[in-house]
Amino acid sequence: MSEDTKTIRIWILEDHSKFAKQICRLIDSEDDMACEKVFTHPDELNAEIEFGSKLPDLMLFDLGLPGKDGLQVLLEVRARAPEQKIVILTSFDDRERVYRAICNGASGYLLKTADPDDIVNGIRGVMNGSATLSGPIASMILEGFSKLGPVEETEPLTNREEEVLRALVKGHIKKEIADQLDISLHTVDMHLRSVYRKLHVCTQTEAVSKALRKGLI
């Protein structure tokens, strides 16, 4: 790792110790990542936060946790630290949980069955400002999952803006979007600013969440 590369500090909330160790080893095997803390119970995570520890760059949450649903923990952490990046890493792939996780502020939703490379690349994607989704989850969304949310009046997106938004849902970062659409990074940013304005949001995660709820893609 070069001196200019920042190590991504990661906390894991996972009650299955064997899987937690596997993910921790996977993260630590990457030059630009470090598995800093592992919690097996939501109370342990809450105690660490209340203690005033410096929060990590990214948290990985399971949803099936002892004592409290992971979606509730997601809400509680986001209430305390609105900018905290949180990626769900779970075995649950039902639409309701995916929908609630994204709408409650998750930066991504990955399945435990995902390829290890997809997990580490998903983490990097979130750190680069992209929403990351496992392939089956992205397919579910694009096949009509967004129709579960309420539809409101909104200023129509252009075809190009829809293409950029679809790419975000699939977990692509800005450079990948620019390459796919054969446009510059500046143009991608221009389209994103327009999307944010039309959807009345401020971040890519909010844009993806609102687009899904409004059935725009």
Sequence and secondary structure as in RCSB ss.txt:
>XXXX:A:sequence
MSEDTKTIRIWILEDHSKFAKQICRLIDSEDDMACEKVFTHPDELNAEIEFGSKLPDLMLFDLGLPGKDGLQVLL
EVRARAPEQKIVILTSFDDRERVYRAICNGASGYLLKTADPDDIVNGIRGVMNGSATLSGPIASMILEGFSKLGP
VEETEPLTNREEEVLRALVKGHIKKEIADQLDISLHTVDMHLRSVYRKLHVCTQTEAVSKALRKGLI
>XXXX:A:secstr
  TT   EEEEEE S HHHHHHHHHHHHTSTTEEEEEEESSHHHHHHHHHHT    SEEEE SS SSS HHHHHH
HHHHH TT EEEEEES   HHHHHHHHHTT SEEEETTS HHHHHHHHHHHHTT  EE HHHHHHHHTTGGGGS 
        HHHHHHHHHHHTT  HHHHHHHHT  HHHHHHHHHHHHHHHT SSHHHHHHHHHHHT  
